[in-house]
Amino acid sequence: MIVAYADAFSGISGDMFLGALLDAGLPEEILKKELAGLALDGYQLQTAKTEQHNLAATKITITINHGHHHRTFRTIKNLLEKSTLHPEVKEKSLAIFSALAQAEAQVHGCPPDEVHFHEVGAVDAIIDIVGASIGLHYFGIEQLIASPLPLSQGWVECAHGRLPLPAPAVCELVKGMPVYGTDLAQELVTPTGAAILKGCGHSFGPFPSMTIEKVGYGAGSHKLADHRPNLLRLVIGTSADVAEAQEVEVIETHLDDWQPEGFPFLSEQLFAKGALDVAVIPMQMKKGRPGFLLRVVADPATAWELKRCILFESSAIGLRFHREQRWTLPRTAGTVATSLGEVAVKKVTTPAGDILYPEYEDCRRLALEKKIPLQQVYREVGRASLVDFRPAGNNTEKESV
């Protein structure tokens, strides 16, 4: 899986995100060619190499050749629908603008389709958003993960007058995202930047397990008063398992009003979203009620999406979570030949040596096909030797604990 990590140590804006994509290797000619599909004129896009704190970065500048245009969400949707952009680019762009429309509608108390975007509807912001979608599609990024976002204080001047920082729309957009405060009286997270993460982001947290292939830095427009580099770092690579001790996030909640037949479905959803382990434990709760402890073990990079899934699929109204260290044994998926045929197993490397463990689902399949007891299949696998093990390609995994 191709993943990207937005390291927002100085916040995020639309032009910083697009600049980081270009810096990571998005060809400028491809960006401009794709943007031409918008049938949007009256602007010039320029890129330049810059430097902050001896870190090379890419800065984009968009020059508008005509007056400022205010656009409604409905107008922007029509612009995207009539364009010749790739369907995936249209989808991502619409998701970002939809997130903005919902946030602005909440702030101003009007229907999303009637929101006037003002700055966000300007040509430069449209280029930032559609350009970001083009870049995500170009690199084939399947998961966009971001670090916690720094929120500043102070004031910002905009079309509505003087507004407090973080901007009201940003406060709406970052609901459910991990954030932290700073003493800077300068805007760090813009509505466009937050909307990109809201519309296309999958989770938030530390660096995910990945093999890094490309790194890009996008430069912001202002010097920051605390002298930190005003850059966004975008790291692109392939997701990878780490075969040594790891830090995991343990998510828990108590449920005393939940229909337990929903657990298999919830478990499937959590595993599909990257859970390492899912368990439900019967318990007796306050007032003598029977209930359940739901416990999910997750990579910190996927924990945010798993928490949303639990709150969406169960009756939980709150969650607890903490970090723990874990130590996992290497394992390799494969098969062994038995008198019943090929059986899927995993070879686990333990301090005492390698051990073969049969895979339940495959053993169950054979038991049903042969109309024999499940334990007979297990015994056949137990007779197999390690020399009979055939690895299933390059498929080294870890036992979940």
Buried (B, 14 or more C-beta within 10 A) or exposed (E): EBBBBBBBBBBBBBBBBBBBBBBBBBEEEEBEEBBEBBEBEEBEBEBEEBEBEEEEBBBBEBEBEEEEBEBBBBBBBEBBEEBEBBEEBBBBBBBBBBBBBBBBBBBEEEEBEEBBBBBBBBBBBBBBBBBBBBBBBBBEBEBBBBBBBBBBEEBBEBBEEEBEBBBBBBBBBBEEBBBEEBEBEBBBBBBBBBBBBBBBBBBBBBEBBBEEEBBBBBBBEEEBEEEBBBBBBBBBBEBEEEBEEBEBBBBBBBBBEBEEEEBEEBBEBBBEBBBBBBEBEEEEBEEEEEBBBBBBBBBBBBBBBBBBBBBEBBEBEEBEBEEEEBEBEBBBBBBBEBEBEEBBBBBBBEEEEEBBEBBEEBBEBBBEEEEEEBEEBBEBBEEBEEEBBEEEEEEBBBBEE
